[in-house]
Amino acid sequence: MALLLAGAMAAALQYPAAAQTEAPALDGEPGSEFVEVSLGDWDLKTALATDLGIKVSELPLTISVTPELAGKVCPISREDLAQQEVISPTRTCAAKEMTDELRDEVRRGMEAGTPQEQE
């Protein structure tokens, strides 16, 4: 038991940052978390699929984007997104607006082969 406790103490001394909690990053700051945007709106999905020249079923259900882009495509205020960051490490919203930036992010994500949920 003493060896186990000594090992835990040594690890805590070696990695003190792991024991500290970090304040949430503000939008635009380095390290700012992405927002998980749902692409479930049918009109949005069909527009994306048409623009990308693929089937609707090939689109991911969600894509991670910057808070700035999420604020443009989702009907959610910046304050609500900021509040989500305080409550949970994963912020989410449902895209309702089609933008060139969103289409480009979806294309990049699909080309990169990032593991994204499929229908």
MODELLER restraints for C-alpha pairs under 7 A, 6 or more apart:
rsr = mdl.restraints
at = mdl.atoms
rsr.add(forms.Gaussian(group=physical.xy_distance, feature=features.Distance(at['CA:24:A'], at['CA:85:A']), mean=6.78, stdev=0.5))
rsr.add(forms.Gaussian(group=physical.xy_distance, feature=features.Distance(at['CA:24:A'], at['CA:86:A']), mean=6.61, stdev=0.5))
rsr.add(forms.Gaussian(group=physical.xy_distance, feature=features.Distance(at['CA:25:A'], at['CA:31:A']), mean=6.65, stdev=0.5))
rsr.add(forms.Gaussian(group=physical.xy_distance, feature=features.Distance(at['CA:25:A'], at['CA:32:A']), mean=5.10, stdev=0.5))
rsr.add(forms.Gaussian(group=physical.xy_distance, feature=features.Distance(at['CA:26:A'], at['CA:32:A']), mean=6.34, stdev=0.5))
rsr.add(forms.Gaussian(group=physical.xy_distance, feature=features.Distance(at['CA:27:A'], at['CA:67:A']), mean=6.39, stdev=0.5))
rsr.add(forms.Gaussian(group=physical.xy_distance, feature=features.Distance(at['CA:34:A'], at['CA:64:A']), mean=5.72, stdev=0.5))
rsr.add(forms.Gaussian(group=physical.xy_distance, feature=features.Distance(at['CA:34:A'], at['CA:65:A']), mean=5.36, stdev=0.5))
rsr.add(forms.Gaussian(group=physical.xy_distance, feature=features.Distance(at['CA:34:A'], at['CA:66:A']), mean=4.97, stdev=0.5))
rsr.add(forms.Gaussian(group=physical.xy_distance, feature=features.Distance(at['CA:34:A'], at['CA:67:A']), mean=6.13, stdev=0.5))
rsr.add(forms.Gaussian(group=physical.xy_distance, feature=features.Distance(at['CA:35:A'], at['CA:64:A']), mean=5.43, stdev=0.5))
rsr.add(forms.Gaussian(group=physical.xy_distance, feature=features.Distance(at['CA:35:A'], at['CA:65:A']), mean=5.40, stdev=0.5))
rsr.add(forms.Gaussian(group=physical.xy_distance, feature=features.Distance(at['CA:35:A'], at['CA:66:A']), mean=6.04, stdev=0.5))
rsr.add(forms.Gaussian(group=physical.xy_distance, feature=features.Distance(at['CA:35:A'], at['CA:67:A']), mean=5.78, stdev=0.5))
rsr.add(forms.Gaussian(group=physical.xy_distance, feature=features.Distance(at['CA:35:A'], at['CA:70:A']), mean=6.58, stdev=0.5))
rsr.add(forms.Gaussian(group=physical.xy_distance, feature=features.Distance(at['CA:35:A'], at['CA:90:A']), mean=6.83, stdev=0.5))
rsr.add(forms.Gaussian(group=physical.xy_distance, feature=features.Distance(at['CA:35:A'], at['CA:91:A']), mean=4.90, stdev=0.5))
rsr.add(forms.Gaussian(group=physical.xy_distance, feature=features.Distance(at['CA:35:A'], at['CA:92:A']), mean=5.46, stdev=0.5))
rsr.add(forms.Gaussian(group=physical.xy_distance, feature=features.Distance(at['CA:36:A'], at['CA:62:A']), mean=6.27, stdev=0.5))
rsr.add(forms.Gaussian(group=physical.xy_distance, feature=features.Distance(at['CA:36:A'], at['CA:63:A']), mean=5.66, stdev=0.5))
rsr.add(forms.Gaussian(group=physical.xy_distance, feature=features.Distance(at['CA:36:A'], at['CA:64:A']), mean=4.50, stdev=0.5))
rsr.add(forms.Gaussian(group=physical.xy_distance, feature=features.Distance(at['CA:36:A'], at['CA:65:A']), mean=6.56, stdev=0.5))
rsr.add(forms.Gaussian(group=physical.xy_distance, feature=features.Distance(at['CA:36:A'], at['CA:91:A']), mean=6.02, stdev=0.5))
rsr.add(forms.Gaussian(group=physical.xy_distance, feature=features.Distance(at['CA:36:A'], at['CA:92:A']), mean=4.69, stdev=0.5))
rsr.add(forms.Gaussian(group=physical.xy_distance, feature=features.Distance(at['CA:36:A'], at['CA:93:A']), mean=6.64, stdev=0.5))
rsr.add(forms.Gaussian(group=physical.xy_distance, feature=features.Distance(at['CA:37:A'], at['CA:62:A']), mean=5.29, stdev=0.5))
rsr.add(forms.Gaussian(group=physical.xy_distance, feature=features.Distance(at['CA:37:A'], at['CA:63:A']), mean=5.34, stdev=0.5))
rsr.add(forms.Gaussian(group=physical.xy_distance, feature=features.Distance(at['CA:37:A'], at['CA:64:A']), mean=6.04, stdev=0.5))
rsr.add(forms.Gaussian(group=physical.xy_distance, feature=features.Distance(at['CA:37:A'], at['CA:65:A']), mean=6.95, stdev=0.5))
rsr.add(forms.Gaussian(group=physical.xy_distance, feature=features.Distance(at['CA:37:A'], at['CA:70:A']), mean=6.83, stdev=0.5))
rsr.add(forms.Gaussian(group=physical.xy_distance, feature=features.Distance(at['CA:37:A'], at['CA:92:A']), mean=5.68, stdev=0.5))
rsr.add(forms.Gaussian(group=physical.xy_distance, feature=features.Distance(at['CA:37:A'], at['CA:93:A']), mean=5.10, stdev=0.5))
rsr.add(forms.Gaussian(group=physical.xy_distance, feature=features.Distance(at['CA:37:A'], at['CA:94:A']), mean=5.50, stdev=0.5))
rsr.add(forms.Gaussian(group=physical.xy_distance, feature=features.Distance(at['CA:37:A'], at['CA:95:A']), mean=6.15, stdev=0.5))
rsr.add(forms.Gaussian(group=physical.xy_distance, feature=features.Distance(at['CA:38:A'], at['CA:61:A']), mean=5.88, stdev=0.5))
rsr.add(forms.Gaussian(group=physical.xy_distance, feature=features.Distance(at['CA:38:A'], at['CA:62:A']), mean=4.35, stdev=0.5))
rsr.add(forms.Gaussian(group=physical.xy_distance, feature=features.Distance(at['CA:38:A'], at['CA:63:A']), mean=6.73, stdev=0.5))
rsr.add(forms.Gaussian(group=physical.xy_distance, feature=features.Distance(at['CA:38:A'], at['CA:93:A']), mean=6.19, stdev=0.5))
rsr.add(forms.Gaussian(group=physical.xy_distance, feature=features.Distance(at['CA:38:A'], at['CA:94:A']), mean=4.54, stdev=0.5))
rsr.add(forms.Gaussian(group=physical.xy_distance, feature=features.Distance(at['CA:38:A'], at['CA:95:A']), mean=5.90, stdev=0.5))
rsr.add(forms.Gaussian(group=physical.xy_distance, feature=features.Distance(at['CA:39:A'], at['CA:45:A']), mean=6.27, stdev=0.5))
rsr.add(forms.Gaussian(group=physical.xy_distance, feature=features.Distance(at['CA:39:A'], at['CA:61:A']), mean=5.33, stdev=0.5))
rsr.add(forms.Gaussian(group=physical.xy_distance, feature=features.Distance(at['CA:39:A'], at['CA:62:A']), mean=5.48, stdev=0.5))
rsr.add(forms.Gaussian(group=physical.xy_distance, feature=features.Distance(at['CA:39:A'], at['CA:94:A']), mean=6.51, stdev=0.5))
rsr.add(forms.Gaussian(group=physical.xy_distance, feature=features.Distance(at['CA:39:A'], at['CA:95:A']), mean=5.86, stdev=0.5))
rsr.add(forms.Gaussian(group=physical.xy_distance, feature=features.Distance(at['CA:40:A'], at['CA:61:A']), mean=6.18, stdev=0.5))
rsr.add(forms.Gaussian(group=physical.xy_distance, feature=features.Distance(at['CA:41:A'], at['CA:96:A']), mean=6.47, stdev=0.5))
rsr.add(forms.Gaussian(group=physical.xy_distance, feature=features.Distance(at['CA:44:A'], at['CA:96:A']), mean=6.46, stdev=0.5))
rsr.add(forms.Gaussian(group=physical.xy_distance, feature=features.Distance(at['CA:44:A'], at['CA:97:A']), mean=6.94, stdev=0.5))
rsr.add(forms.Gaussian(group=physical.xy_distance, feature=features.Distance(at['CA:44:A'], at['CA:98:A']), mean=6.22, stdev=0.5))
rsr.add(forms.Gaussian(group=physical.xy_distance, feature=features.Distance(at['CA:45:A'], at['CA:56:A']), mean=6.24, stdev=0.5))
rsr.add(forms.Gaussian(group=physical.xy_distance, feature=features.Distance(at['CA:46:A'], at['CA:56:A']), mean=6.09, stdev=0.5))
rsr.add(forms.Gaussian(group=physical.xy_distance, feature=features.Distance(at['CA:48:A'], at['CA:103:A']), mean=6.35, stdev=0.5))
rsr.add(forms.Gaussian(group=physical.xy_distance, feature=features.Distance(at['CA:49:A'], at['CA:55:A']), mean=5.71, stdev=0.5))
rsr.add(forms.Gaussian(group=physical.xy_distance, feature=features.Distance(at['CA:49:A'], at['CA:56:A']), mean=5.27, stdev=0.5))
rsr.add(forms.Gaussian(group=physical.xy_distance, feature=features.Distance(at['CA:57:A'], at['CA:119:A']), mean=5.99, stdev=0.5))
rsr.add(forms.Gaussian(group=physical.xy_distance, feature=features.Distance(at['CA:58:A'], at['CA:118:A']), mean=6.99, stdev=0.5))
rsr.add(forms.Gaussian(group=physical.xy_distance, feature=features.Distance(at['CA:59:A'], at['CA:118:A']), mean=6.76, stdev=0.5))
rsr.add(forms.Gaussian(group=physical.xy_distance, feature=features.Distance(at['CA:60:A'], at['CA:116:A']), mean=5.81, stdev=0.5))
rsr.add(forms.Gaussian(group=physical.xy_distance, feature=features.Distance(at['CA:60:A'], at['CA:117:A']), mean=5.49, stdev=0.5))
rsr.add(forms.Gaussian(group=physical.xy_distance, feature=features.Distance(at['CA:60:A'], at['CA:118:A']), mean=4.88, stdev=0.5))
rsr.add(forms.Gaussian(group=physical.xy_distance, feature=features.Distance(at['CA:61:A'], at['CA:117:A']), mean=5.68, stdev=0.5))
rsr.add(forms.Gaussian(group=physical.xy_distance, feature=features.Distance(at['CA:61:A'], at['CA:118:A']), mean=5.87, stdev=0.5))
rsr.add(forms.Gaussian(group=physical.xy_distance, feature=features.Distance(at['CA:61:A'], at['CA:119:A']), mean=6.64, stdev=0.5))
rsr.add(forms.Gaussian(group=physical.xy_distance, feature=features.Distance(at['CA:62:A'], at['CA:116:A']), mean=6.98, stdev=0.5))
rsr.add(forms.Gaussian(group=physical.xy_distance, feature=features.Distance(at['CA:62:A'], at['CA:117:A']), mean=6.77, stdev=0.5))
rsr.add(forms.Gaussian(group=physical.xy_distance, feature=features.Distance(at['CA:63:A'], at['CA:106:A']), mean=6.79, stdev=0.5))
rsr.add(forms.Gaussian(group=physical.xy_distance, feature=features.Distance(at['CA:71:A'], at['CA:77:A']), mean=6.57, stdev=0.5))
rsr.add(forms.Gaussian(group=physical.xy_distance, feature=features.Distance(at['CA:71:A'], at['CA:78:A']), mean=6.29, stdev=0.5))
rsr.add(forms.Gaussian(group=physical.xy_distance, feature=features.Distance(at['CA:73:A'], at['CA:95:A']), mean=5.04, stdev=0.5))
rsr.add(forms.Gaussian(group=physical.xy_distance, feature=features.Distance(at['CA:73:A'], at['CA:96:A']), mean=5.81, stdev=0.5))
rsr.add(forms.Gaussian(group=physical.xy_distance, feature=features.Distance(at['CA:73:A'], at['CA:97:A']), mean=4.54, stdev=0.5))
rsr.add(forms.Gaussian(group=physical.xy_distance, feature=features.Distance(at['CA:73:A'], at['CA:98:A']), mean=6.50, stdev=0.5))
rsr.add(forms.Gaussian(group=physical.xy_distance, feature=features.Distance(at['CA:74:A'], at['CA:93:A']), mean=6.13, stdev=0.5))
rsr.add(forms.Gaussian(group=physical.xy_distance, feature=features.Distance(at['CA:74:A'], at['CA:94:A']), mean=5.61, stdev=0.5))
rsr.add(forms.Gaussian(group=physical.xy_distance, feature=features.Distance(at['CA:74:A'], at['CA:95:A']), mean=4.38, stdev=0.5))
rsr.add(forms.Gaussian(group=physical.xy_distance, feature=features.Distance(at['CA:74:A'], at['CA:96:A']), mean=5.53, stdev=0.5))
rsr.add(forms.Gaussian(group=physical.xy_distance, feature=features.Distance(at['CA:74:A'], at['CA:97:A']), mean=6.59, stdev=0.5))
rsr.add(forms.Gaussian(group=physical.xy_distance, feature=features.Distance(at['CA:75:A'], at['CA:96:A']), mean=6.84, stdev=0.5))
rsr.add(forms.Gaussian(group=physical.xy_distance, feature=features.Distance(at['CA:81:A'], at['CA:91:A']), mean=6.66, stdev=0.5))
rsr.add(forms.Gaussian(group=physical.xy_distance, feature=features.Distance(at['CA:84:A'], at['CA:91:A']), mean=5.55, stdev=0.5))
rsr.add(forms.Gaussian(group=physical.xy_distance, feature=features.Distance(at['CA:85:A'], at['CA:91:A']), mean=5.97, stdev=0.5))
